[in-house]
Amino acid sequence: MPQTIAIVDYNMGNIHSVYKKMTHVTSHVIVTNSAEDIAKADKVILPGVGHFAKAMEHIHSLGIYDSLQTHAIVKQKPILGICLGMQLFANISEEGNVAGLGWIDALVIRFRIKNTLQYKIPHTGWNEAIQAKDSKLLHNIEQCSPFYFVHSFHYVCNNKEDILQQTEYEYLFTSAVEKNNIFGVQYHPEKSHDDGTQLLQNFINL
């Protein structure tokens, strides 16, 4: 029986572009904000663009917080966070100072850029992702491959073993994480051409 992949729509942007990209690699993908659909899915993608505190508010108001916790923590099924979706995996964010899902022991902070003439915020455009450890999510993706970023906040991981990739923007920051069945990327694979497609295919193949 084919696996079902649920893209969670919690009213925080870029759902259509993620869905369109996913349809290029699988026909068994749905967009949903249903707790029941999330509970039944084999894999979940949590995308997102926007404000951390507002995103957590939507997750609670839609009644999907418990389903996400059950999927990722209780059943330990694969989940992929993209951009804001990855940030929501952390303990807390400076963007609203509210608690996240708490799956990755990390803080989300605003960029501490000193040279604001050279390094604009938000960090927008193509940048290299330096692989920090082996991962099936990065199969057939070369070291230091470029991905497309749009963000003003980034991860600070308390457990360095959770860091999957790092990117330099005046200084090194965590641009992808992996902890058991939990995967997160700060960049947008749906906008990152062939390497982005490969990453999403790798997620399907986990």
Steps between C-alpha positions, in 0.01 A plus 500: 500500500647841402603728783310824557686825555309781668599864448364693798315820408482716813451829311866602496593528131685313222274193514423506126864507389588209731200299378582569134860388547392188688265397219807475278636219718189324631127479430418408859513842660220698665466851644311499828436667834313198633626330815359173367691527171823577684445200728453267203787633287820301457709816474429867574642820354466818707578796273450865589590864448429771753494569872592227751250601770214530251587159356483333843171679565355353178626149583323513836180662368469243219528217754797334332765546772430159658492325161840640409640390836355152457635467145854616578558399861263216589488313167841635389397534137708719266424871496669775297488865602569766237608856592256615772391137530852403607514791745182375668685179598713702747436570868433872461550793264592863553226574246217536748679324788260205493567128535534287189436129458810418706632217283846648443692644795559837339426871516391700196666842493508799270819537295773686691649671195772762550579587138149604400619654174624166366260262677138604462217367713299306408763261366363453150630301205735212426756382752701185561397240757799325659419143603596425861412129517383211283130488426262317271323833451806628312557192281637599155536865607858626481676668789453880502211490254311830471142537625257791499448691828258767624516558877589744776531250787714189538569204728747479786519130591588401856583147383752515216411143398167634370673721241470358148619798294649843562510812286719809520341844498761718670521208747405134499142415592307173505312463172371142544439265792442129543406309812379144448178534294495882517649699211504875446643731235517878529516541122225429247555170313189573295686801353844337479486331160650152461657474846174603660312239300757237601460591866122462485540168316740386771241588764243286318751214488580502873 
